[in-house]
Structure formats: structure tokens, C-alpha cells
Amino acid sequence: MAITPIDLQTVFSQVDKVGKTQVAQKEGQALAQAIQGAHIQKKTEEQINMVNEAQNTGEGADKINDHSQRRNNSEKKEREKQEEKEKEEKRLSVLRDPALGNKIDISL
């Protein structure tokens, strides 16, 4: 398919419009990036200048008390386990015969 002179005339007449469109697109991208950068910078400055809310300090003492209560509970559980073991050992020692297993009867 060959290019005719009329096609060339049409293309050459539209070249300046295409060039302007491409320049506008490139400038539009740069402008959009600049706007977005300015928005991010403004947001960052607002966050820097903003006063932060104080955290709830009433909870701190409760956390300390809760921690000590957990420690006390764990110590209490350990003591209960030891007492259970001691009771089990006493029960087994009462049931255990010291002479059991020392003599073997091989008579028929």
C-alpha cells in the first residue's frame, strides 16, 4: 500500500497538533506528580505540627497489678502442684510394701 501525496498533506497538517498533544501529556504527568508531591508534603507538615493525644495512663497501674496477680497465681499453682505430688508420694509410700520383690519363691 503506497502513500499518496494527499495522505502526506494530511499528516503534515496534523503534525503540529500531535506535537502539542504530546507536550501537553508530558507536562500533565509532571504537573500531576508536582501536585501529588505538594499534597504529601502538606500532609506530612500537618502531622508534624499536630499535637498527639495523650495515651490513657490510667491503664498503667492496672497492668502492673495484673502482672503481679499473674505471678502470684502462677506461684500458687506451683505450690498446689507440689502439694499434690507430696500427697501422691505419701499415698504410694503407704501402699508400697518394703519386702515386696526382695524374695523369690521357687518352690513347686
C-alpha positions as CSV (number, residue, x, y, z in Angstrom):
1,M,0.0,0.0,0.0
2,A,1.6,3.2,-1.1
3,I,1.4,6.6,0.5
4,T,-0.2,9.2,-1.7
5,P,0.6,12.9,-1.7
6,I,-2.8,13.7,-0.2
7,D,-2.0,11.5,2.7
8,L,1.3,13.3,3.2
9,Q,-0.6,16.6,3.2
10,T,-3.0,15.4,5.8
11,V,-0.2,14.0,8.0
12,F,1.9,17.2,7.8
13,S,-1.0,19.4,8.6
14,Q,-1.7,17.3,11.8
15,V,1.9,17.1,13.0
16,D,1.8,20.3,15.0
17,K,-1.4,19.2,16.7
18,V,0.2,15.8,17.6
19,G,3.3,17.6,18.9
20,K,1.2,19.9,21.1
21,T,-0.8,16.9,22.4
22,Q,2.3,15.0,23.3
23,V,3.8,18.0,25.1
24,A,0.6,18.6,27.0
25,Q,0.6,14.9,28.1
26,K,4.2,15.1,29.3
27,E,3.5,18.4,31.1
28,G,0.3,16.9,32.5
29,Q,2.2,14.0,34.1
30,A,4.8,16.3,35.5
31,L,2.1,18.6,36.9
32,A,0.2,15.7,38.4
33,Q,3.4,14.5,40.1
34,A,4.0,18.0,41.4
35,I,0.5,18.3,42.8
36,Q,0.7,14.9,44.4
37,G,4.1,15.8,46.0
38,A,2.8,19.0,47.3
39,H,-0.2,17.2,48.8
40,I,2.1,14.6,50.5
41,Q,4.3,17.4,51.8
42,K,1.4,19.3,53.2
43,K,0.0,16.2,54.9
44,T,3.4,15.5,56.4
45,E,3.7,19.0,57.8
46,E,0.3,18.8,59.3
47,Q,1.2,15.6,61.1
48,I,4.4,17.1,62.4
49,N,2.7,20.2,63.7
50,M,-0.3,18.3,65.1
51,V,-0.4,17.7,68.8
52,N,-0.7,14.0,69.6
53,E,-3.3,12.8,72.0
54,A,-2.0,11.6,75.4
55,Q,-2.3,7.9,75.9
56,N,-4.6,6.6,78.6
57,T,-2.2,6.5,81.6
58,G,-4.8,5.0,84.0
59,E,-4.2,1.6,82.5
60,G,-0.5,1.5,83.6
61,A,-1.2,0.8,87.2
62,D,-3.7,-1.9,86.3
63,K,-1.2,-3.6,84.1
64,I,1.3,-3.7,86.9
65,N,-1.2,-5.1,89.3
66,D,-2.4,-7.6,86.7
67,H,1.2,-8.7,86.2
68,S,1.8,-9.2,89.9
69,Q,-1.5,-11.1,90.2
70,R,-0.5,-13.4,87.3
71,R,2.8,-14.0,89.1
72,N,1.0,-14.8,92.4
73,N,-1.4,-17.1,90.6
74,S,1.4,-19.0,88.9
75,E,3.3,-19.3,92.2
76,K,0.0,-20.5,93.9
77,K,-0.4,-23.1,91.1
78,E,3.2,-24.4,91.5
79,R,2.6,-24.8,95.3
80,E,-0.6,-26.7,94.7
81,K,1.2,-29.0,92.2
82,Q,4.0,-29.6,94.8
83,E,1.4,-30.4,97.5
84,E,-0.4,-32.8,95.1
85,K,2.9,-34.6,94.4
86,E,3.7,-34.9,98.1
87,K,0.2,-36.3,98.8
88,E,0.6,-38.8,95.9
89,E,4.1,-39.8,97.2
90,K,2.7,-40.3,100.7
91,R,-0.2,-42.4,99.4
92,L,2.1,-44.5,97.3
93,S,4.5,-45.0,100.2
94,V,1.7,-46.2,102.4
95,L,0.6,-48.8,99.8
96,R,4.2,-49.9,99.0
97,D,5.4,-53.0,100.8
98,P,9.2,-52.8,101.5
99,A,9.6,-56.5,101.4
100,L,7.9,-56.8,98.1
101,G,10.2,-58.1,95.4
102,N,13.1,-59.0,97.7
103,K,12.4,-62.7,98.0
104,I,11.7,-65.1,95.1
105,D,9.7,-68.3,95.9
106,I,10.8,-71.0,93.5
107,S,9.2,-74.0,95.3
108,L,6.9,-76.2,93.5
